[in-house]
Amino acid sequence: MGHKILLVEDDRSISEMVKDHLIKEGYIVTTAFDGEEGIQFFLKDSFDLVLLDLMLPKLEGMEVIKIIRENNLVPILIMSAKDGDVDKAIALGFGADDYISKPFSMIELTARIKASIRRATKYSNNVQQVTNPKMKVGALDVDLANFSVIKDGENIKLTSKEFEILKVFITNPKRVFTKAQIYNHVWQDEYYGDENVINVHMRRLREKIEDNPSDPIYIKTLWGIGYKLGEF
């Protein structure tokens, strides 16, 4: 049985092209042509990945992501012709997993989809393998089994990627990680030098866990090298 993909794209020629290619690759594809229709399909069925255009009629892509992320960690891969850092930052901050710029090759799209589904499967499988699930770092109480982070008694909502980045550091407290190593650990994929993905997730994580994100104490920057967990 092939993996199920929800494709939300209002350009019907792009939608048809992507759908035909993915079906040939063995995926089961449901297509929606606006944000509202996309959410309707999503709520009726279960999908292994959502492929989403940002510029959609009726309900734009950011709103679709917010609704999906209210109670679901399904991988979301954004397709957009707007290739600016601001767009990427907003999109990834809302809880998207990856971003591909239009125009894209079908080979690259298929590789990104496979990687996203593989990461999600590995992420969910890793839950049962945690041997020491509860850890304390400074004011943070981290439960690796339940993906929860509590700071000074308050629950902090992290996306799956933000949580995985934090997990890398707290389970390897003395180790320095380069951006490439973080990407390999969290995305389970080769690093192609796109620092923006790491930078956005790291900034969002720091905004949530640090008292002062500009002067972080939990995840320290070692300039020119990488990052390291602070000492407590």
C-alpha positions, 0 to 999 in steps of 0.5 A, a space after each residue: 500500500 502506497 503512502 497517502 499524500 494530500 496535494 493542495 495546489 490551486 494551479 490545476 496544471 501544476 497539480 495535474 503534473 505533480 499528481 501524475 508523477 507521484 502516482 507513477 512513483 507509487 503514492 496515493 494522491 488526493 488533490 484539493 484546489 483551495 485551502 478550505 477544500 484541503 482542510 475538508 479532505 484532511 479531516 475526513 482521511 489520514 495522510 502520510 504527508 501534506 504537499 501545500 502551496 502557500 498562495 491559496 484561495 478561500 483559506 491561505 496556506 498559513 491558515 491551513 498549516 495552523 489548523 492541521 498543527 492544532 492536533 496533528 504532526 503529519 509532515 507538511 512540505 510547502 511549495 511556493 514561488 515566493 522564495 524569500 527568507 521572511 516567507 520561509 521563516 513564517 512557514 517553518 515557524 508555523 510548523 511546516 517541515 520543509 520548503 521547496 521553491 517553484 519551479 522545482 524538479 520532480 526528482 527533487 520533489 520526490 526526494 524531499 517527500 521520501 525524506 519527510 515521510 522517512 523522518 516522520 516514521 523514524 521519529 514516531 518509532 523512536 518514541 518507544 526506544 527512549 530509556 531515560 525519558 525525563 531530563 532536567 536542564 536548568 529550569 527546563 523539565 523535558 519528557 522525551 517520551 511525551 514530547 513535553 517541555 515545562 519551564 518554571 511550571 509552564 508548558 512550552 509548545 514546541 514543533 516536532 523539529 524544535 523538540 528534536 533539536 533540543 533533544 539532540 543537545 540534552 542527550 549529548 550535553 558535552 558535544 558541539 554540533 555543527 549545522 550539518 550535524 544537527 541537520 543529519 540528526 534531526 532531518 535524517 538526511 544529507 545537508 545541502 548547505 541551506 543554513 536557513 532551515 537550521 537558523 529558522 528552527 534554532 531561532 524559534 526554539 530559542 524564542 520559546 525556551 530562553 529568557 533572553 533569546 539574544 543571549 541564550 543560556 540553553 543552546 550556546 553558539 560557538 561562532 564559526 563552529 556550531 552549537 553546544 548545550 549550556 552548562 548548569 
